[in-house]
Amino acid sequence: MIALVLAFGAVAGWPGHMPKMAEKFPRPLAALALEVSELQQKVLAPAAPVAGLLGITSEDWPLFPGTGGTRYRMWVEARKKRGGYTLLYRPHDDQHTYLAGTLEYRRVLNVWNPHHDWISGGYEDYVHWLAGRVFDDFASYHEVRVRMEEVTIRGGGAGFEPTDHFVYEETVRRSEVRP
Amino acid sequence: MIERWVRFWDQREAPNSLALIRIVLGSVLLVDLLLAGWFGVVELLWAPPPHGAATGALALPLPLAVRVLGASPETGFALWALAVGCCLLFVLGAAYRVASIGLVFAMVELSACQPAGDGIDALLRIALPVLAVSGAGKVWSVDAWFRKRRGKPPTATVTAWPRYLLFLQLVWLYTSAGYQRNLVPWGPLGGFIAVGNVLGDPHFARFAPGSLAPFHLLLRLGALATMLFELTSPLAFLWTWLEYRPSRGGRFGDFVRRRHVRWLWLGAGVSLHAGIALTMKLGLFPFGMLALYPAFLHPSELTRGLGEATKRVAKLRSLLAREHVATND
């Protein structure tokens, strides 16, 4: 039984991003690696019901595989019916710390922190939830905007460079969440 | 060969290492779950839209709790409360088997409702079922206390394979992480700048990004040490085997034992996670990983270490008491 679990574990540990890794391999080795990737799901099929029951999705652990390059910095802003946006929260900005503890709690951060080229499916709902909290806390605000500024990591621990380029922008009006 | 394999996995040992994992891992998970309540985000995390950001009724396959109770904030809250309750019982070792199975169920359902998790969530979903079927509740637990009160003898040994599996799991996690790292930031080609990069990421850096620039050499050494530690982690089996077999390994074995290589490797792991906890905002991750480290220790090493520590504390106490009396005189 244990031998079987170990065998399935070893197959499940085959890197999920092998196609990308194999680009750097010599051709015969790359072909073999890609073949194993295709076989993986078929081999794991008998164990899938048990793995699904226990919520075990993989034995592949790509922890911080690549660092640097473009990263993000979240801006939470709100505005009254007239006027411009007021910044409420931004990581590592001592002047704007609204709900900092809550937003930086790792389970919440996992919902809003963008990965290299995707963001969690719950991001839009998170923005609606956050907007509701802002409207509850500040009666004067009419609209909440959440967006991610792309930042360039300088490397060597030298911090980051803001780019003033924003992505994943979501705007929520009071009437949408607190009718 | 098969006989030796079976004999290896069939070994028994005192339950202390598994019990320590139960207590520490359960405690860090409990704190993590309670933080969700403290910050008032249970609904956000585990209730479906429009109440929260959980997948709710859209999850595939549909979580059992959602199927039975419906996709509502109450279902999310009930799952969270179940997880907290079971986790508390798990730490205390009370109704251990039922509590641990309940905790496994709750954690699987919570992750089905909110798939946005990190590595430690995935690791917990592997470690908790192993602990649930182990003898981790046989000592340092409410169950053991009740057993003693009923006049039954304490459980001296339990099966060792759950600890071996957790040992193997940790080593595999490090190996998998190590060989998947991009060699440019993590290697000599990029000047080992990876750790410095992470500390420049505004979403993960604990200190102001850029404030650790004066220590850039130390950060590079940190990246190099991380890679060395992770890529050499399969050798942990060899270091452990050589330590437990003083007559094996010839000169090399003697060298490994004399230089305490196994302890150096473990110390490197502890330093790695302590460094992460100190400098990065990764929540439960470093603590959850360290909570599994007793899997690397044989129960006799653990009890010997705890015995030594207790003796030292008692000695220190008596020394302080004597000093107090002398000062008063």
Interface residues (C-beta under 8 A of the other chain):
Chain A: I2 A3 V5 L6 G9 G13 P15 H17 M21 G52 L53 L54 G55 I56 T57 S58 E59 D60 W61 P62 L63 F64 P65 G66 T67 G68 R71 Y72 R73 M74 P91 H92 G101 T102 E104 Y105 R106 R107 V108 L109 N110 V111 N113 S120 G121 G122 Y123 D125 Y126 H128 W129 V151 I153 R154 G155 G156 G157 A158 G159 F160 V177
Chain B: W5 W9 D32 L35 A36 F39 G40 V41 E43 L44 L45 P49 P50 H51 G52 A53 A54 T55 P61 V104 M107 V108 S111 A112 Q114 P115 A116 G117 D118 G119 A122 R125 I126 P129 W161 L165 L168 W172 L173 S176 A177 Q180 R181 N182 V184 P185 W186 G191 I193 A194 V195 G196 N197 V198 L199 G200 D201 P202 H203 A205 A208 P209 G210 S211 L212 A213 F215 H216 L219 R220 K281 L282 G283 L284 F285
